[in-house]
């Protein structure tokens, strides 16, 4: 049986320190959360968004172009503002 630490007892059984952030990893997605909350989390989200847009625009160009031509309108009573995305 392998134990963590030098005292031979694990203060939080079932939890390990995350290598990226140094915080304890939570079961069920804690590692992903730790990466996204780390210093490079915003960059990871931006890269995934760019890759998704590139794949979408190259796989179905009509769908991608149609999205940007969608008319968006906001109105309150007689006042209306509309524009395309």
Phi, psi and omega per residue, in radians:
X1 nan 2.274 -3.122
X2 -1.712 2.319 3.113
X3 -2.057 2.668 3.138
X4 -1.623 2.617 3.065
X5 1.439 3.092 -3.087
X6 -1.620 -0.340 -3.089
X7 -1.461 -0.210 3.118
X8 1.579 -0.034 3.091
X9 -2.135 2.499 3.138
X10 -1.706 2.075 -3.108
X11 -1.116 -0.482 3.129
X12 -2.313 1.481 -3.120
X13 -1.051 2.443 3.126
X14 1.521 -0.040 3.122
X15 -2.124 2.392 3.102
X16 -2.105 2.651 3.085
X17 -1.211 2.342 3.128
X18 -1.286 2.327 -3.093
X19 -1.255 -0.466 -3.090
X20 -1.366 -0.926 -3.028
X21 -1.755 -0.278 -3.101
X22 1.458 -0.107 3.096
X23 -1.487 2.873 3.099
X24 -1.262 2.363 3.126
X25 -1.394 2.362 3.110
X26 -1.608 2.504 3.108
X27 -1.125 2.526 3.069
X28 1.334 1.102 3.063
X29 1.672 0.092 -3.132
X30 -1.130 -0.605 -3.131
X31 -1.173 -0.761 3.112
X32 -1.101 -0.766 3.116
X33 -1.065 -0.711 -3.135
X34 -1.128 -0.693 3.122
X35 -1.168 -0.777 -3.107
X36 -1.198 -0.501 3.126
X37 -1.559 -0.067 3.121
X38 -1.357 -3.091 -3.077
X39 -1.136 -0.419 -3.120
X40 -1.820 0.210 -3.096
X41 -1.062 -0.744 3.124
X42 -1.123 -0.662 3.124
X43 -1.152 -0.677 3.115
X44 -1.086 -0.789 3.135
X45 -1.116 -0.745 -3.136
X46 -1.117 -0.759 3.136
X47 -1.123 -0.728 3.116
X48 -1.131 -0.675 3.112
X49 -1.140 -0.746 3.131
X50 -1.138 -0.776 3.115
X51 -1.084 -0.734 3.104
X52 -1.078 -0.748 3.120
X53 -1.140 -0.714 3.114
X54 -1.114 -0.754 3.126
X55 -1.138 -0.775 -3.129
X56 -1.109 -0.806 -3.078
X57 -1.195 -0.519 -3.133
X58 -1.552 -0.397 -3.122
X59 -1.520 -0.668 -3.141
X60 -2.394 1.382 -3.077
X61 -1.042 -0.654 -3.124
X62 -1.125 -0.677 3.119
X63 -1.158 -0.741 -3.136
X64 -1.137 -0.828 3.133
X65 -1.147 -0.660 3.108
X66 -1.098 -0.621 3.110
X67 -1.075 -0.793 -3.091
X68 -1.280 -0.283 3.073
X69 -1.625 0.026 3.126
X70 -1.109 2.316 3.115
X71 -1.518 2.278 3.109
X72 -2.030 2.232 -3.106
X73 -2.301 2.357 3.089
X74 -2.143 2.287 -3.118
X75 -2.480 2.677 3.073
X76 -2.486 1.876 -3.086
X77 1.136 -2.167 -3.119
X78 -1.513 -0.152 -3.133
X79 -1.577 2.238 3.120
X80 -2.384 2.404 3.044
X81 -2.202 2.255 3.141
X82 -2.404 2.588 3.100
X83 -2.791 2.852 3.063
X84 -1.625 2.663 -3.136
X85 -1.205 nan nan
